[in-house]
């Protein structure tokens, strides 16, 4: 029987303010799969893996990368009801950034 899609949110903020439109990429290190999203006007990225048909669950380990003018990475474990993580970032000068 397939694992049901559990709806929960992953909220990502940065230690500095993200500019609207900057990207966050979240990869599930336990089950596989990647989801991407853009920062909103509050400087936060909010993702719901179920909307991308990813069967992520509590206890899964995630890797988070932020790219754009700001760079940063972190890891977190999904907890009951979702997870929220503030990523420590480094600001890069210049137009080209790669992770």
C-alpha positions, 0 to 999 in steps of 0.5 A: 500500500503506498504511503499517503501524502501527509500535508504539513508545511516547511518554513524557511527563514534566513539569518539575514532577510531574504529578498522576495524571489530568492530560492530555497531548495529542500532535499529529503535525505531519507526518502529522496525527492527535492522541492523548491520555492521562492521567498515571499514578501516576508522573506520566508519560503513556505513549502508543502511536500504533499502539493508536489506528491512527495510522501515525506514523513515525520523523522525524515532528514532534510537538507536545505539550500538557499541561493540567490544574493544570499547563500546558506545551507542547513539540515533539519528533521521533520517533526510532528506538524511540520518544521521551521528552520532559520538558516545561517547565510553568507551574503555574496557580492556579485551577480553570479552564484552557484551551489 
